[in-house]
Amino acid sequence: MTQRIPDRQRITDRLTSSIRTALAAAGLPDAGECPWEVPRQTEHGDYATNVAMTLARVAKRPPRQIADAIRTYFPASPEVDRVEVAGPGFLNVFLSPAWVAGSVREILDSGGAYGRGDEHRGLRIRLEFVSANPTGPLVIVSARAAAVGDSLARLLSSQGAAVATEYYVNDAGTQFEKLALSLEARVREAFGEEATIPDGGYAGDYIVDLAVRYLEAHGTAPGARRPDALELPERERIEHFGRWAVAHYLADQRRVLHDYGVSFDVWTSEQRDVRDRGLAEKVV
């Protein structure tokens, strides 16, 4: 079905064409392009233009007189209900309620096909959003980022763009190490050992819960046999606890986003896809 619902640009293009027709009929200079705006107050119409004022010098007539002439010769159209002159020469255009109602009906009938186009066909876009650190549960700001990012991806796709959505996983560096050391500290505390959360580490209750899950996953429990990982050298311990924590939180983030209705085409690991491949060094 061919849509007749125009976007704002197409509406203003039609209104500009009508303005030019009216100017020609009134024997006034051509306006070329007309500046349009959407008034803040509904009593000023759906669209407004000051074209009469911009033509005053060329036409050698008062703006109000030019505006009156445009209103008089403005051609009838199904989209426009009326044109009013306001102030020193503003033209306020009111769209036809019947036409607007018909447009709404056609939008509803079009369903998911409404608004689709091919303006961006051939354009390839990599859209990265959310990308929360895998150091804990998602927070409300991630919900906003997911909603905005996913909506933008869908809009771009609806206009023909080839969109690939990406979630960048920050699973390397300082925050990764602090997460690993925080989890290790809570695991040690479960066995009565003294342990300290590193400065800037993760001290929330969710890390205590994470330690319990870690022990369950490794077939042990607080007060029972200590995990073998606690005996590893420091760098190996950081890698072990950090990778386990990241995998846990990343799985949780995937689940939450899936339930939220948001999916990603690409999940990029900073460690695996960037650092291990030496991409940063290659760029530098």
PyRosetta script that sets phi, psi and omega in degrees:
from pyrosetta import init, pose_from_sequence

init()
pose = pose_from_sequence("MTQRIPDRQRITDRLTSSIRTALAAAGLPDAGECPWEVPRQTEHGDYATNVAMTLARVAKRPPRQIADAIRTYFPASPEVDRVEVAGPGFLNVFLSPAWVAGSVREILDSGGAYGRGDEHRGLRIRLEFVSANPTGPLVIVSARAAAVGDSLARLLSSQGAAVATEYYVNDAGTQFEKLALSLEARVREAFGEEATIPDGGYAGDYIVDLAVRYLEAHGTAPGARRPDALELPERERIEHFGRWAVAHYLADQRRVLHDYGVSFDVWTSEQRDVRDRGLAEKVV")
pose.set_psi(1, 129.3)
pose.set_omega(1, 177.6)
pose.set_phi(2, -78.4)
pose.set_psi(2, 125.8)
pose.set_omega(2, -178.4)
pose.set_phi(3, -82.6)
pose.set_psi(3, 140.3)
pose.set_omega(3, 173.3)
pose.set_phi(4, -105.1)
pose.set_psi(4, -1.5)
pose.set_omega(4, 179.7)
pose.set_phi(5, -70.9)
pose.set_psi(5, 114.6)
pose.set_omega(5, 179.9)
pose.set_phi(6, -89.8)
pose.set_psi(6, 154.2)
pose.set_omega(6, 171.5)
pose.set_phi(7, -84.3)
pose.set_psi(7, 179.8)
pose.set_omega(7, -175.0)
pose.set_phi(8, -59.7)
pose.set_psi(8, -40.9)
pose.set_omega(8, -178.5)
pose.set_phi(9, -62.5)
pose.set_psi(9, -41.2)
pose.set_omega(9, -179.4)
pose.set_phi(10, -68.8)
pose.set_psi(10, -36.0)
pose.set_omega(10, 176.7)
pose.set_phi(11, -63.5)
pose.set_psi(11, -48.3)
pose.set_omega(11, -178.7)
pose.set_phi(12, -67.1)
pose.set_psi(12, -30.5)
pose.set_omega(12, 175.1)
pose.set_phi(13, -63.0)
pose.set_psi(13, -41.5)
pose.set_omega(13, 178.8)
pose.set_phi(14, -66.5)
pose.set_psi(14, -41.7)
pose.set_omega(14, 179.3)
pose.set_phi(15, -64.9)
pose.set_psi(15, -39.1)
pose.set_omega(15, 177.3)
pose.set_phi(16, -62.4)
pose.set_psi(16, -41.5)
pose.set_omega(16, 177.9)
pose.set_phi(17, -61.1)
pose.set_psi(17, -40.6)
pose.set_omega(17, 178.4)
pose.set_phi(18, -66.5)
pose.set_psi(18, -38.1)
pose.set_omega(18, 176.9)
pose.set_phi(19, -61.0)
pose.set_psi(19, -45.5)
pose.set_omega(19, -178.5)
pose.set_phi(20, -65.4)
pose.set_psi(20, -36.9)
pose.set_omega(20, 176.7)
pose.set_phi(21, -63.9)
pose.set_psi(21, -43.4)
pose.set_omega(21, -179.9)
pose.set_phi(22, -65.1)
pose.set_psi(22, -40.5)
pose.set_omega(22, 179.2)
pose.set_phi(23, -63.3)
pose.set_psi(23, -42.2)
pose.set_omega(23, 179.0)
pose.set_phi(24, -63.6)
pose.set_psi(24, -42.0)
pose.set_omega(24, -180.0)
pose.set_phi(25, -65.6)
pose.set_psi(25, -29.8)
pose.set_omega(25, -179.5)
pose.set_phi(26, -88.7)
pose.set_psi(26, -1.5)
pose.set_omega(26, 180.0)
pose.set_phi(27, 73.2)
pose.set_psi(27, 29.7)
pose.set_omega(27, -179.1)
pose.set_phi(28, -106.5)
pose.set_psi(28, 159.1)
pose.set_omega(28, -179.5)
pose.set_phi(29, -60.5)
pose.set_psi(29, 151.6)
pose.set_omega(29, 179.1)
pose.set_phi(30, -69.5)
pose.set_psi(30, 144.4)
pose.set_omega(30, -176.9)
pose.set_phi(31, -90.8)
pose.set_psi(31, -15.6)
pose.set_omega(31, -174.2)
pose.set_phi(32, 67.4)
pose.set_psi(32, -119.2)
pose.set_omega(32, 176.9)
pose.set_phi(33, -92.2)
pose.set_psi(33, 143.4)
pose.set_omega(33, 178.8)
pose.set_phi(34, -109.3)
pose.set_psi(34, 133.8)
pose.set_omega(34, 175.6)
pose.set_phi(35, -77.7)
pose.set_psi(35, 125.7)
pose.set_omega(35, -179.5)
pose.set_phi(36, -119.2)
pose.set_psi(36, 147.4)
pose.set_omega(36, 173.7)
pose.set_phi(37, -142.1)
pose.set_psi(37, 159.1)
pose.set_omega(37, 176.3)
pose.set_phi(38, -97.1)
pose.set_psi(38, 113.7)
pose.set_omega(38, -177.2)
pose.set_phi(39, -61.2)
pose.set_psi(39, 146.6)
pose.set_omega(39, 177.5)
pose.set_phi(40, -73.8)
pose.set_psi(40, -30.1)
pose.set_omega(40, -178.7)
pose.set_phi(41, -101.8)
pose.set_psi(41, 128.6)
pose.set_omega(41, -175.2)
pose.set_phi(42, -62.8)
pose.set_psi(42, -26.2)
pose.set_omega(42, -179.9)
pose.set_phi(43, -69.4)
pose.set_psi(43, -10.8)
pose.set_omega(43, 177.5)
pose.set_phi(44, -96.1)
pose.set_psi(44, 12.3)
pose.set_omega(44, 175.3)
pose.set_phi(45, 93.6)
pose.set_psi(45, -176.2)
pose.set_omega(45, 179.1)
pose.set_phi(46, -90.4)
pose.set_psi(46, -31.2)
pose.set_omega(46, 177.6)
pose.set_phi(47, -140.6)
pose.set_psi(47, 147.9)
pose.set_omega(47, 180.0)
pose.set_phi(48, -140.0)
pose.set_psi(48, 150.4)
pose.set_omega(48, 178.2)
pose.set_phi(49, -143.9)
pose.set_psi(49, 150.0)
pose.set_omega(49, 176.4)
pose.set_phi(50, -106.5)
pose.set_psi(50, 26.0)
pose.set_omega(50, -175.1)
pose.set_phi(51, -56.6)
pose.set_psi(51, -33.5)
pose.set_omega(51, -179.9)
pose.set_phi(52, -62.6)
pose.set_psi(52, -35.7)
pose.set_omega(52, 179.6)
pose.set_phi(53, -72.8)
pose.set_psi(53, -34.9)
pose.set_omega(53, 179.0)
pose.set_phi(54, -71.7)
pose.set_psi(54, -20.9)
pose.set_omega(54, -179.4)
pose.set_phi(55, -93.6)
pose.set_psi(55, -9.7)
pose.set_omega(55, -172.2)
pose.set_phi(56, -55.8)
pose.set_psi(56, -45.0)
pose.set_omega(56, -177.3)
pose.set_phi(57, -66.7)
pose.set_psi(57, -44.2)
pose.set_omega(57, -178.6)
pose.set_phi(58, -68.2)
pose.set_psi(58, -42.4)
pose.set_omega(58, -177.5)
pose.set_phi(59, -79.3)
pose.set_psi(59, -14.6)
pose.set_omega(59, -178.4)
pose.set_phi(60, 57.3)
pose.set_psi(60, 42.5)
pose.set_omega(60, 177.3)
pose.set_phi(61, -138.8)
pose.set_psi(61, 156.2)
pose.set_omega(61, 176.6)
pose.set_phi(62, -63.7)
pose.set_psi(62, 143.2)
pose.set_omega(62, -179.7)
pose.set_phi(63, -54.6)
pose.set_psi(63, -39.5)
pose.set_omega(63, -178.1)
pose.set_phi(64, -63.3)
pose.set_psi(64, -38.4)
pose.set_omega(64, 179.6)
pose.set_phi(65, -66.1)
pose.set_psi(65, -41.0)
pose.set_omega(65, 177.6)
pose.set_phi(66, -64.0)
pose.set_psi(66, -43.0)
pose.set_omega(66, 180.0)
pose.set_phi(67, -62.2)
pose.set_psi(67, -40.8)
pose.set_omega(67, 178.0)
pose.set_phi(68, -62.2)
pose.set_psi(68, -39.3)
pose.set_omega(68, 179.7)
pose.set_phi(69, -66.2)
pose.set_psi(69, -41.5)
pose.set_omega(69, 178.6)
pose.set_phi(70, -62.3)
pose.set_psi(70, -42.9)
pose.set_omega(70, 179.4)
pose.set_phi(71, -62.7)
pose.set_psi(71, -40.5)
pose.set_omega(71, -178.7)
pose.set_phi(72, -63.7)
pose.set_psi(72, -41.9)
pose.set_omega(72, -174.7)
pose.set_phi(73, -100.0)
pose.set_psi(73, 6.8)
pose.set_omega(73, -179.8)
pose.set_phi(74, -63.5)
pose.set_psi(74, 121.0)
pose.set_omega(74, -175.1)
pose.set_phi(75, -67.9)
pose.set_psi(75, 145.7)
pose.set_omega(75, 177.7)
pose.set_phi(76, -67.4)
pose.set_psi(76, 144.0)
pose.set_omega(76, 177.4)
pose.set_phi(77, -153.2)
pose.set_psi(77, 153.1)
pose.set_omega(77, -178.8)
pose.set_phi(78, -65.7)
pose.set_psi(78, -21.7)
pose.set_omega(78, -177.3)
pose.set_phi(79, -79.6)
pose.set_psi(79, -29.3)
pose.set_omega(79, -171.1)
pose.set_phi(80, -103.9)
pose.set_psi(80, 129.2)
pose.set_omega(80, 176.8)
pose.set_phi(81, -85.9)
pose.set_psi(81, -47.2)
pose.set_omega(81, 179.7)
pose.set_phi(82, -163.8)
pose.set_psi(82, 162.6)
pose.set_omega(82, 176.3)
pose.set_phi(83, -124.6)
pose.set_psi(83, 130.0)
pose.set_omega(83, 180.0)
pose.set_phi(84, -119.5)
pose.set_psi(84, 149.2)
pose.set_omega(84, 175.4)
pose.set_phi(85, -101.2)
pose.set_psi(85, 133.4)
pose.set_omega(85, -178.3)
pose.set_phi(86, -133.5)
pose.set_psi(86, 148.7)
pose.set_omega(86, 175.1)
pose.set_phi(87, 57.4)
pose.set_psi(87, -139.8)
pose.set_omega(87, -175.7)
pose.set_phi(88, -77.0)
pose.set_psi(88, -3.9)
pose.set_omega(88, -180.0)
pose.set_phi(89, 150.0)
pose.set_psi(89, 21.3)
pose.set_omega(89, 175.2)
pose.set_phi(90, -73.5)
pose.set_psi(90, 145.9)
pose.set_omega(90, 174.4)
pose.set_phi(91, -111.7)
pose.set_psi(91, 119.6)
pose.set_omega(91, 179.0)
pose.set_phi(92, -107.2)
pose.set_psi(92, 123.6)
pose.set_omega(92, -177.4)
pose.set_phi(93, -106.3)
pose.set_psi(93, 129.6)
pose.set_omega(93, 178.5)
pose.set_phi(94, -109.1)
pose.set_psi(94, 123.1)
pose.set_omega(94, 178.6)
pose.set_phi(95, -73.5)
pose.set_psi(95, 152.8)
pose.set_omega(95, -179.5)
pose.set_phi(96, -70.6)
pose.set_psi(96, 125.0)
pose.set_omega(96, 177.9)
pose.set_phi(97, -57.7)
pose.set_psi(97, -38.6)
pose.set_omega(97, 180.0)
pose.set_phi(98, -64.8)
pose.set_psi(98, -40.0)
pose.set_omega(98, 179.6)
pose.set_phi(99, -67.4)
pose.set_psi(99, -41.7)
pose.set_omega(99, 178.5)
pose.set_phi(100, -63.1)
pose.set_psi(100, -43.4)
pose.set_omega(100, 179.2)
pose.set_phi(101, -61.9)
pose.set_psi(101, -40.5)
pose.set_omega(101, 177.6)
pose.set_phi(102, -64.2)
pose.set_psi(102, -36.1)
pose.set_omega(102, 178.3)
pose.set_phi(103, -65.7)
pose.set_psi(103, -41.1)
pose.set_omega(103, 178.7)
pose.set_phi(104, -62.5)
pose.set_psi(104, -42.1)
pose.set_omega(104, 178.8)
pose.set_phi(105, -62.1)
pose.set_psi(105, -42.3)
pose.set_omega(105, -179.7)
pose.set_phi(106, -67.4)
pose.set_psi(106, -35.2)
pose.set_omega(106, 176.5)
pose.set_phi(107, -61.6)
pose.set_psi(107, -46.1)
pose.set_omega(107, -179.8)
pose.set_phi(108, -63.9)
pose.set_psi(108, -41.0)
pose.set_omega(108, 179.8)
pose.set_phi(109, -66.7)
pose.set_psi(109, -30.6)
pose.set_omega(109, -178.5)
pose.set_phi(110, -73.1)
pose.set_psi(110, -24.4)
pose.set_omega(110, 179.2)
pose.set_phi(111, 58.7)
pose.set_psi(111, -134.7)
pose.set_omega(111, -177.2)
pose.set_phi(112, -68.6)
pose.set_psi(112, -13.1)
pose.set_omega(112, -179.6)
pose.set_phi(113, -83.0)
pose.set_psi(113, -11.9)
pose.set_omega(113, -176.6)
pose.set_phi(114, -64.0)
pose.set_psi(114, 134.4)
pose.set_omega(114, 174.5)
pose.set_phi(115, 83.3)
pose.set_psi(115, -4.4)
pose.set_omega(115, -179.3)
pose.set_phi(116, -70.7)
pose.set_psi(116, 146.5)
pose.set_omega(116, -179.8)
pose.set_phi(117, -156.8)
pose.set_psi(117, -172.8)
pose.set_omega(117, -179.0)
pose.set_phi(118, -129.1)
pose.set_psi(118, 24.7)
pose.set_omega(118, -177.7)
pose.set_phi(119, -57.7)
pose.set_psi(119, -33.8)
pose.set_omega(119, -177.0)
pose.set_phi(120, -107.1)
pose.set_psi(120, 20.2)
pose.set_omega(120, 178.8)
pose.set_phi(121, -61.1)
pose.set_psi(121, 135.7)
pose.set_omega(121, -177.7)
pose.set_phi(122, 92.3)
pose.set_psi(122, -11.2)
pose.set_omega(122, 179.6)
pose.set_phi(123, -88.3)
pose.set_psi(123, 127.7)
pose.set_omega(123, 178.8)
pose.set_phi(124, -105.8)
pose.set_psi(124, 127.5)
pose.set_omega(124, -175.1)
pose.set_phi(125, -129.5)
pose.set_psi(125, 130.7)
pose.set_omega(125, 170.4)
pose.set_phi(126, -103.5)
pose.set_psi(126, 114.6)
pose.set_omega(126, -174.8)
pose.set_phi(127, -112.5)
pose.set_psi(127, 111.7)
pose.set_omega(127, -179.1)
pose.set_phi(128, -104.4)
pose.set_psi(128, 128.9)
pose.set_omega(128, 179.5)
pose.set_phi(129, -153.7)
pose.set_psi(129, 169.3)
pose.set_omega(129, -171.7)
pose.set_phi(130, 66.3)
pose.set_psi(130, -81.0)
pose.set_omega(130, 175.0)
pose.set_phi(131, 42.7)
pose.set_psi(131, 45.1)
pose.set_omega(131, 178.4)
pose.set_phi(132, -70.8)
pose.set_psi(132, 145.1)
pose.set_omega(132, 177.0)
pose.set_phi(133, -59.1)
pose.set_psi(133, 136.0)
pose.set_omega(133, 179.6)
pose.set_phi(134, -80.4)
pose.set_psi(134, 52.5)
pose.set_omega(134, -175.9)
pose.set_phi(135, -116.5)
pose.set_psi(135, 12.5)
pose.set_omega(135, -179.8)
pose.set_phi(136, 169.0)
pose.set_psi(136, -179.5)
pose.set_omega(136, 179.1)
pose.set_phi(137, -64.5)
pose.set_psi(137, 155.5)
pose.set_omega(137, 175.1)
pose.set_phi(138, -65.6)
pose.set_psi(138, 147.2)
pose.set_omega(138, 178.7)
pose.set_phi(139, -112.3)
pose.set_psi(139, 175.4)
pose.set_omega(139, -171.4)
pose.set_phi(140, -62.2)
pose.set_psi(140, -31.6)
pose.set_omega(140, -179.9)
pose.set_phi(141, -63.9)
pose.set_psi(141, -28.3)
pose.set_omega(141, 177.4)
pose.set_phi(142, -70.4)
pose.set_psi(142, -30.7)
pose.set_omega(142, 176.8)
pose.set_phi(143, -64.3)
pose.set_psi(143, -42.0)
pose.set_omega(143, 178.0)
pose.set_phi(144, -64.6)
pose.set_psi(144, -45.9)
pose.set_omega(144, -179.7)
pose.set_phi(145, -61.8)
pose.set_psi(145, -39.2)
pose.set_omega(145, 179.9)
pose.set_phi(146, -66.1)
pose.set_psi(146, -42.3)
pose.set_omega(146, -179.2)
pose.set_phi(147, -65.6)
pose.set_psi(147, -45.1)
pose.set_omega(147, -179.2)
pose.set_phi(148, -67.8)
pose.set_psi(148, -46.9)
pose.set_omega(148, -177.9)
pose.set_phi(149, -63.7)
pose.set_psi(149, -45.5)
pose.set_omega(149, -179.3)
pose.set_phi(150, -65.9)
pose.set_psi(150, -38.9)
pose.set_omega(150, 177.9)
pose.set_phi(151, -63.7)
pose.set_psi(151, -42.5)
pose.set_omega(151, 178.9)
pose.set_phi(152, -62.9)
pose.set_psi(152, -41.8)
pose.set_omega(152, 179.0)
pose.set_phi(153, -61.8)
pose.set_psi(153, -42.4)
pose.set_omega(153, -179.7)
pose.set_phi(154, -66.6)
pose.set_psi(154, -40.4)
pose.set_omega(154, 179.4)
pose.set_phi(155, -64.1)
pose.set_psi(155, -45.4)
pose.set_omega(155, 179.3)
pose.set_phi(156, -63.5)
pose.set_psi(156, -40.5)
pose.set_omega(156, 178.5)
pose.set_phi(157, -64.3)
pose.set_psi(157, -36.9)
pose.set_omega(157, -179.0)
pose.set_phi(158, -65.7)
pose.set_psi(158, -18.2)
pose.set_omega(158, 179.1)
pose.set_phi(159, -103.3)
pose.set_psi(159, 18.8)
pose.set_omega(159, 171.5)
pose.set_phi(160, 96.4)
pose.set_psi(160, -6.2)
pose.set_omega(160, -178.5)
pose.set_phi(161, -72.6)
pose.set_psi(161, 146.8)
pose.set_omega(161, 174.4)
pose.set_phi(162, -91.0)
pose.set_psi(162, 101.2)
pose.set_omega(162, -173.0)
pose.set_phi(163, -104.4)
pose.set_psi(163, 128.5)
pose.set_omega(163, 172.7)
pose.set_phi(164, -113.6)
pose.set_psi(164, 121.1)
pose.set_omega(164, -179.3)
pose.set_phi(165, -91.5)
pose.set_psi(165, 139.8)
pose.set_omega(165, -174.7)
pose.set_phi(166, -129.9)
pose.set_psi(166, 138.9)
pose.set_omega(166, 172.0)
pose.set_phi(167, -114.0)
pose.set_psi(167, 115.2)
pose.set_omega(167, -178.2)
pose.set_phi(168, -91.6)
pose.set_psi(168, 117.5)
pose.set_omega(168, -176.7)
pose.set_phi(169, -94.1)
pose.set_psi(169, 112.8)
pose.set_omega(169, -180.0)
pose.set_phi(170, -84.4)
pose.set_psi(170, 77.2)
pose.set_omega(170, -175.3)
pose.set_phi(171, -107.9)
pose.set_psi(171, 37.2)
pose.set_omega(171, 178.2)
pose.set_phi(172, -150.7)
pose.set_psi(172, 162.8)
pose.set_omega(172, 174.8)
pose.set_phi(173, 92.6)
pose.set_psi(173, -161.3)
pose.set_omega(173, -171.3)
pose.set_phi(174, -60.9)
pose.set_psi(174, -47.5)
pose.set_omega(174, -177.1)
pose.set_phi(175, -64.7)
pose.set_psi(175, -35.6)
pose.set_omega(175, 176.9)
pose.set_phi(176, -61.2)
pose.set_psi(176, -45.7)
pose.set_omega(176, -179.3)
pose.set_phi(177, -65.5)
pose.set_psi(177, -39.4)
pose.set_omega(177, 179.6)
pose.set_phi(178, -66.1)
pose.set_psi(178, -36.0)
pose.set_omega(178, 176.3)
pose.set_phi(179, -64.4)
pose.set_psi(179, -45.5)
pose.set_omega(179, -179.7)
pose.set_phi(180, -60.4)
pose.set_psi(180, -46.5)
pose.set_omega(180, -178.6)
pose.set_phi(181, -68.1)
pose.set_psi(181, -32.9)
pose.set_omega(181, 178.2)
pose.set_phi(182, -67.2)
pose.set_psi(182, -44.4)
pose.set_omega(182, 178.0)
pose.set_phi(183, -64.4)
pose.set_psi(183, -43.8)
pose.set_omega(183, 179.4)
pose.set_phi(184, -59.3)
pose.set_psi(184, -41.1)
pose.set_omega(184, -179.6)
pose.set_phi(185, -61.9)
pose.set_psi(185, -42.5)
pose.set_omega(185, -179.5)
pose.set_phi(186, -69.0)
pose.set_psi(186, -34.9)
pose.set_omega(186, 176.8)
pose.set_phi(187, -65.3)
pose.set_psi(187, -44.0)
pose.set_omega(187, 178.5)
pose.set_phi(188, -62.4)
pose.set_psi(188, -41.0)
pose.set_omega(188, 179.5)
pose.set_phi(189, -61.5)
pose.set_psi(189, -31.6)
pose.set_omega(189, 179.3)
pose.set_phi(190, -64.5)
pose.set_psi(190, -19.2)
pose.set_omega(190, 178.3)
pose.set_phi(191, -107.5)
pose.set_psi(191, 18.5)
pose.set_omega(191, 175.5)
pose.set_phi(192, 78.8)
pose.set_psi(192, 10.4)
pose.set_omega(192, 179.3)
pose.set_phi(193, -86.5)
pose.set_psi(193, 149.7)
pose.set_omega(193, 173.7)
pose.set_phi(194, -79.2)
pose.set_psi(194, 132.1)
pose.set_omega(194, -179.2)
pose.set_phi(195, -148.5)
pose.set_psi(195, 150.5)
pose.set_omega(195, -176.6)
pose.set_phi(196, -121.1)
pose.set_psi(196, 132.0)
pose.set_omega(196, 173.2)
pose.set_phi(197, -70.5)
pose.set_psi(197, 132.0)
pose.set_omega(197, -178.8)
pose.set_phi(198, -64.5)
pose.set_psi(198, 154.7)
pose.set_omega(198, 176.2)
pose.set_phi(199, -55.7)
pose.set_psi(199, 130.2)
pose.set_omega(199, -178.8)
pose.set_phi(200, 75.7)
pose.set_psi(200, 11.3)
pose.set_omega(200, -179.8)
pose.set_phi(201, -80.5)
pose.set_psi(201, -164.1)
pose.set_omega(201, -174.7)
pose.set_phi(202, -111.9)
pose.set_psi(202, 108.9)
pose.set_omega(202, -173.5)
pose.set_phi(203, -109.5)
pose.set_psi(203, 7.3)
pose.set_omega(203, -178.1)
pose.set_phi(204, -68.9)
pose.set_psi(204, 162.0)
pose.set_omega(204, 179.3)
pose.set_phi(205, -61.4)
pose.set_psi(205, -25.1)
pose.set_omega(205, -178.2)
pose.set_phi(206, -65.4)
pose.set_psi(206, -22.9)
pose.set_omega(206, 176.1)
pose.set_phi(207, -74.6)
pose.set_psi(207, -33.4)
pose.set_omega(207, 174.4)
pose.set_phi(208, -63.3)
pose.set_psi(208, -45.6)
pose.set_omega(208, 177.5)
pose.set_phi(209, -61.2)
pose.set_psi(209, -38.4)
pose.set_omega(209, 179.6)
pose.set_phi(210, -63.6)
pose.set_psi(210, -39.1)
pose.set_omega(210, 178.9)
pose.set_phi(211, -63.4)
pose.set_psi(211, -40.1)
pose.set_omega(211, 177.9)
pose.set_phi(212, -62.0)
pose.set_psi(212, -43.5)
pose.set_omega(212, 179.3)
pose.set_phi(213, -65.7)
pose.set_psi(213, -37.0)
pose.set_omega(213, 178.4)
pose.set_phi(214, -61.0)
pose.set_psi(214, -46.8)
pose.set_omega(214, -178.7)
pose.set_phi(215, -64.7)
pose.set_psi(215, -39.0)
pose.set_omega(215, 177.5)
pose.set_phi(216, -63.4)
pose.set_psi(216, -41.5)
pose.set_omega(216, -178.3)
pose.set_phi(217, -67.6)
pose.set_psi(217, -24.3)
pose.set_omega(217, -177.6)
pose.set_phi(218, -104.6)
pose.set_psi(218, 18.5)
pose.set_omega(218, 171.9)
pose.set_phi(219, 66.7)
pose.set_psi(219, 30.5)
pose.set_omega(219, 178.1)
pose.set_phi(220, -137.4)
pose.set_psi(220, -177.3)
pose.set_omega(220, -177.8)
pose.set_phi(221, -154.5)
pose.set_psi(221, 160.2)
pose.set_omega(221, 178.9)
pose.set_phi(222, -54.0)
pose.set_psi(222, 131.7)
pose.set_omega(222, 179.1)
pose.set_phi(223, 88.2)
pose.set_psi(223, -12.9)
pose.set_omega(223, 179.2)
pose.set_phi(224, -93.7)
pose.set_psi(224, -152.2)
pose.set_omega(224, -177.3)
pose.set_phi(225, -65.7)
pose.set_psi(225, 132.6)
pose.set_omega(225, 179.7)
pose.set_phi(226, -69.6)
pose.set_psi(226, 144.2)
pose.set_omega(226, 176.8)
pose.set_phi(227, -63.0)
pose.set_psi(227, 139.7)
pose.set_omega(227, 179.7)
pose.set_phi(228, -60.0)
pose.set_psi(228, -27.4)
pose.set_omega(228, -176.7)
pose.set_phi(229, -60.8)
pose.set_psi(229, -24.5)
pose.set_omega(229, -179.8)
pose.set_phi(230, -68.1)
pose.set_psi(230, -15.5)
pose.set_omega(230, -179.6)
pose.set_phi(231, -95.1)
pose.set_psi(231, -2.1)
pose.set_omega(231, -178.7)
pose.set_phi(232, -71.6)
pose.set_psi(232, 157.6)
pose.set_omega(232, 172.0)
pose.set_phi(233, -58.9)
pose.set_psi(233, 158.9)
pose.set_omega(233, -172.3)
pose.set_phi(234, -53.9)
pose.set_psi(234, -51.1)
pose.set_omega(234, -176.4)
pose.set_phi(235, -62.5)
pose.set_psi(235, -37.6)
pose.set_omega(235, 179.2)
pose.set_phi(236, -69.8)
pose.set_psi(236, -36.3)
pose.set_omega(236, 176.9)
pose.set_phi(237, -63.8)
pose.set_psi(237, -44.4)
pose.set_omega(237, 179.4)
pose.set_phi(238, -59.8)
pose.set_psi(238, -44.8)
pose.set_omega(238, -179.9)
pose.set_phi(239, -64.2)
pose.set_psi(239, -43.4)
pose.set_omega(239, -178.1)
pose.set_phi(240, -63.6)
pose.set_psi(240, -55.9)
pose.set_omega(240, -177.1)
pose.set_phi(241, -67.5)
pose.set_psi(241, -37.3)
pose.set_omega(241, 179.9)
pose.set_phi(242, -65.1)
pose.set_psi(242, -45.4)
pose.set_omega(242, -179.3)
pose.set_phi(243, -65.5)
pose.set_psi(243, -38.5)
pose.set_omega(243, 179.8)
pose.set_phi(244, -66.1)
pose.set_psi(244, -44.0)
pose.set_omega(244, -179.5)
pose.set_phi(245, -63.9)
pose.set_psi(245, -44.6)
pose.set_omega(245, 179.9)
pose.set_phi(246, -61.5)
pose.set_psi(246, -44.9)
pose.set_omega(246, 179.9)
pose.set_phi(247, -60.0)
pose.set_psi(247, -40.4)
pose.set_omega(247, -179.9)
pose.set_phi(248, -64.9)
pose.set_psi(248, -51.3)
pose.set_omega(248, -176.7)
pose.set_phi(249, -69.2)
pose.set_psi(249, -33.8)
pose.set_omega(249, 179.1)
pose.set_phi(250, -66.2)
pose.set_psi(250, -40.9)
pose.set_omega(250, 176.8)
pose.set_phi(251, -62.8)
pose.set_psi(251, -39.6)
pose.set_omega(251, 178.8)
pose.set_phi(252, -66.3)
pose.set_psi(252, -41.0)
pose.set_omega(252, 178.7)
pose.set_phi(253, -65.2)
pose.set_psi(253, -40.6)
pose.set_omega(253, 177.2)
pose.set_phi(254, -60.1)
pose.set_psi(254, -43.6)
pose.set_omega(254, -179.2)
pose.set_phi(255, -63.7)
pose.set_psi(255, -46.3)
pose.set_omega(255, -179.2)
pose.set_phi(256, -62.4)
pose.set_psi(256, -44.5)
pose.set_omega(256, -179.8)
pose.set_phi(257, -65.6)
pose.set_psi(257, -38.1)
pose.set_omega(257, 177.1)
pose.set_phi(258, -62.1)
pose.set_psi(258, -45.3)
pose.set_omega(258, 178.4)
pose.set_phi(259, -64.2)
pose.set_psi(259, -28.0)
pose.set_omega(259, 179.7)
pose.set_phi(260, -79.8)
pose.set_psi(260, -11.4)
pose.set_omega(260, 178.8)
pose.set_phi(261, 91.0)
pose.set_psi(261, 19.4)
pose.set_omega(261, -177.9)
pose.set_phi(262, -120.0)
pose.set_psi(262, 129.5)
pose.set_omega(262, 177.1)
pose.set_phi(263, -128.1)
pose.set_psi(263, 162.1)
pose.set_omega(263, -178.6)
pose.set_phi(264, -125.7)
pose.set_psi(264, 143.7)
pose.set_omega(264, 177.6)
pose.set_phi(265, -77.6)
pose.set_psi(265, -33.4)
pose.set_omega(265, -174.9)
pose.set_phi(266, -133.9)
pose.set_psi(266, 132.2)
pose.set_omega(266, 171.5)
pose.set_phi(267, -113.9)
pose.set_psi(267, 108.3)
pose.set_omega(267, -175.8)
pose.set_phi(268, -97.4)
pose.set_psi(268, 122.2)
pose.set_omega(268, 176.5)
pose.set_phi(269, -91.0)
pose.set_psi(269, 124.1)
pose.set_omega(269, 178.5)
pose.set_phi(270, -60.2)
pose.set_psi(270, -39.6)
pose.set_omega(270, -178.6)
pose.set_phi(271, -70.5)
pose.set_psi(271, -54.8)
pose.set_omega(271, -174.3)
pose.set_phi(272, -70.9)
pose.set_psi(272, -44.7)
pose.set_omega(272, -170.7)
pose.set_phi(273, -93.1)
pose.set_psi(273, -16.7)
pose.set_omega(273, -177.9)
pose.set_phi(274, -116.6)
pose.set_psi(274, -60.8)
pose.set_omega(274, -173.8)
pose.set_phi(275, -70.1)
pose.set_psi(275, -47.5)
pose.set_omega(275, -177.5)
pose.set_phi(276, -63.8)
pose.set_psi(276, -24.6)
pose.set_omega(276, 179.8)
pose.set_phi(277, -94.4)
pose.set_psi(277, -1.2)
pose.set_omega(277, 177.9)
pose.set_phi(278, 64.4)
pose.set_psi(278, 30.7)
pose.set_omega(278, -175.9)
pose.set_phi(279, -66.9)
pose.set_psi(279, -38.0)
pose.set_omega(279, -179.4)
pose.set_phi(280, -61.7)
pose.set_psi(280, -42.9)
pose.set_omega(280, -179.9)
pose.set_phi(281, -65.9)
pose.set_psi(281, -35.4)
pose.set_omega(281, 179.9)
pose.set_phi(282, -66.6)
pose.set_psi(282, -36.6)
pose.set_omega(282, 179.6)
pose.set_phi(283, -69.7)
pose.set_psi(283, -43.3)
pose.set_omega(283, -179.9)
pose.set_phi(284, -68.4)
pose.dump_pdb("model.pdb")
